[in-house]
Amino acid sequence: MLQSNNLTLIIGVAAGILTAASMLPQVFKTLKTKKAEHISPLMLIILICGVGLWFVYGVLKNDLPIIFTNGFSIVVNVFMLVLRWRYKNK
């Protein structure tokens, strides 16, 4: 039983880290090229809202992996939205 719980935790943390980091390549590309017109702001806003709800869910459940990974994801996605607005016409 204990091993199963550890495996579940490891899988959940790995999934959260990969999901939270999924926008990083796009952020780095946008910073490098200074072009972001191809990024949909509506998609980012919807994503931020969804991740924000996951964050609140993690807080309500007192689940630190959900809180930390989704908190990081919010920061990355908001930063990408700021880059979209900053570089939309370049």
N, C-alpha and C positions, 0 to 999 in steps of 0.2 A: 504494500500500500504506500509506504513512504517513497519508494523508488518511482512509483507511478505519479505521485504528487510532484516530485522533483522534475520528472520528465515533462509533465504538464506545464510547470513553471518555466522550464527552459524553452519549451516550444513557444509559449506565450510571450516571453521576453524577446526571443529571436524574431518572432513575427512582428512585434511592436517596433523593434529597432529597424528592421528592414523596411517596414511601412513608413516609419518616421523619416528614414534616410532616403526614401525614394525620390524626393524632389531635389536632393542635393546636386545631382549631375546637371539638372536644368538650371539651378541657381548658378553653378560655376560657369556653365556655358553662357548664360546671360551676362554675367559679370565680365567674361572674356570678350564677348562680341559686342556688348552694349546694345543688343537688339532684343526686343521682347514683343514685337507686334504680333507674333504668332502664338502668344500665350493668351488663353481665354481668361479674362478677369472673372467672368461669371463662374467658370469651373473652379477657380481658386476660392471664390467667395463661398460656394456650395461646399467645397472641401473643408475650408476653415470652419464653417458651421458644423459639419458632421464631426470633425475631429474635436471641436469644442464640446459637443455633446458627449463624445467618448471621454473627454477629460472630466466633465461633470459626473458622468457615470462612475469613473474611477474614484473620484472624491467621495461620492455617496457610498460606494462599496469599500472605501478605504483600501484600494488596491494600488499599491505604489508602482508596479510596472505599467499599469494602464495610465496612471497619472503622469509619470515621467516621460514615457514614450509619446503620448499624445500632447503633452506640454511642449516637448521639443518639436513635434510636428507642427503645432500651431505657430511657433516662432519661425520655423523655416518657411511655411506657407505664407505667413504675413509678410515676411521679408521678400518672397518671390512676388507677391502682389505689389509691394512698394517698388520693386525693380520693374514690374510691368508698367506701372504708371510713370516711372522715371524715364524709361527707355522706349516708350511706345512709339515715338515719332522719329527715332534715330535709325 
